[in-house]
Amino acid sequence: MSKKTWKVYRSQLENGAIMTTEETVRETEGYEENEIINVFTQICGQTWEGFGGALTESAGSVYNQMDRNDQERILNDCFSESSMGYVNLRMPIDSCDFSLGHYEAYRSDSKELDLSRVKENLMPFFNDIRAAMGKSPSVMLSPWSPPAFMKTNGDRNHGGFLKDEYKEEWADYICRYIIALRQLGVDVRRLSIQNEPNATQTWDSCIYTPQQEREFLNTYLRDALNRYGLTDSIEVFIWDHNKERLLERACAIIDEETDDLVTGIAFHWYSGDHFDSLNLFRMMFPEKKLILSEACIEYSKFSRDNVLFNAEKYAHDLIGNMNSGMNAFYDWNLLLDERGGPNHVGNFCDSPYMYDAKKKKLKRNIIADYLWHFAHFIRPGSVRVGTSSYTDQLETTAFVGPDETTSVVILNRTSETLPANIRLPKLNGEDDLSVLRIEIPARGIVTCRSE
């Protein structure tokens, strides 16, 4: 009986920093029924499309302040194949809360697009990312608000609705924006109709009821995408908001008439786990994609000092979402300053990388160390496989990569070290007696990869 050799990577907080160890472990033979984590490589779920983050004006402006060594460090950490290997970016259409202030590329008098803010604050970072990858990352665009004059409240902030008389013009603007970015070398492949369409924010925001989002999609956006020849090259995602109302929004929008337009649904994590919402969506719409388009630790809700809890929150949500059918993950800002900004409305947040301009120091936060346990091993084209665990104290997900290696990520949020016997069962009735015997450190995360 052949026994596999595994690389085991363990990370644990020690003296305020994450310490990661690497060990080669060989399976051992013997019948075992206790402390088992089963990995059913024959039972396949969704195909993984990659990790990424958001390139906002805030992230770009911070990047522009950094010296070349620090720029190369974040480029390597995030986009190198030898590290996390991000392949996706999310970019806003015009300003969002993580901008230096309000701006709109659209000029209502001439109807021309002025992308000077994008060229100044986003494109230097983007161009370096493209150079580091050797190709353009796949970009998703999301609007936070139409231009103020198109809205019922005449304001980019505080919600409001898109006026009926501007729906055609707004759809036209979105398509022209896509084309303008493509002309700059930005490979725009995805679009969400509206960021957080159910939230009235003190920053850039706009409300769409389910009926309004469906009408805009099916009538105005459909026509504009057709006119500009974009229908076959843009994936359209609905909702782009929290998980708790994801299923209702999907049921209200996706039907026989709109099915061809909707690639999938984008969601955020700010209202809690709701993993069952994703499972139910997957059951009802098995051909549609599920992407997490935004996640971050908001300082208005969570302490910036509780760094391990914040990292564990990321890992817990990733495992739950992956096991519920998620296809891709877009973190929020790739990079922020030491305060968690700049943010023109004071909505400061955490980020995997933060730069102190006064001290000229780039800090890699523990969240990045936890993200590494997923992104470094689970690459595009990997397929999620089935798992079962002897205890809910260990949270587990597993993927088989394009190279046919198996990666198992295990999170332990308890204060005790817990044992695990990882087993790859056969489903043909033949008992495989080999198990990988390891320990999962207290308040730690482990990735095991077969060789």
Salt bridges, closest charged atoms under 4 A:
GLU22 OE2 - LYS7 NZ 3.32
GLU23 OE1 - ARG10 NH1 2.73
GLU29 OE1 - LYS3 NZ 3.21
GLU32 OE1 - ARG437 NH1 3.29
GLU49 OE1 - ARG190 NH2 2.24
GLU49 OE2 - LYS289 NZ 3.01
GLU57 OE2 - ARG117 NE 2.77
GLU72 OE2 - ARG68 NE 3.45
ASP77 OD2 - ARG364 NH1 3.14
GLU81 OE1 - ARG379 NH1 2.75
GLU104 OE2 - ARG156 NH1 3.19
ASP114 OD2 - ARG107 NH2 3.26
ASP128 OD2 - ARG68 NH1 2.84
ASP155 OD2 - HIS158 ND1 2.98
ASP164 OD1 - LYS167 NZ 2.81
ASP172 OD1 - ARG227 NH1 3.22
ASP187 OD2 - ARG189 NE 2.72
GLU196 OE2 - HIS268 ND1 2.99
ASP204 OD1 - HIS102 NE2 3.92
ASP204 OD2 - ARG156 NE 2.75
ASP204 OD1 - HIS344 NE2 3.47
GLU213 OE1 - ARG249 NH1 2.62
GLU215 OE1 - LYS167 NZ 2.72
ASP223 OD2 - ARG227 NE 2.91
GLU235 OE1 - ARG190 NE 2.65
GLU235 OE2 - LYS289 NZ 2.81
ASP240 OD2 - ARG90 NH2 2.98
ASP240 OD1 - HIS268 NE2 2.82
GLU244 OE2 - ARG245 NH1 2.85
ASP255 OD2 - ARG214 NH2 2.88
GLU257 OE1 - ARG214 NH2 3.03
ASP259 OD1 - LYS288 NZ 3.03
ASP260 OD2 - ARG222 NH1 3.09
ASP273 OD2 - HIS316 NE2 2.93
GLU294 OE1 - ARG90 NH1 2.97
GLU298 OE1 - LYS301 NZ 3.43
GLU312 OE2 - ARG443 NE 2.69
ASP317 OD1 - LYS243 NZ 2.98
ASP337 OD2 - ARG339 NH2 3.25
ASP369 OD1 - ARG364 NE 2.94
GLU395 OE1 - HIS316 ND1 2.50
GLU395 OE2 - ARG413 NE 2.82
ASP403 OD2 - ARG449 NH2 2.98
GLU430 OE2 - LYS426 NZ 3.35
ASP431 OD1 - ARG423 NH2 3.61
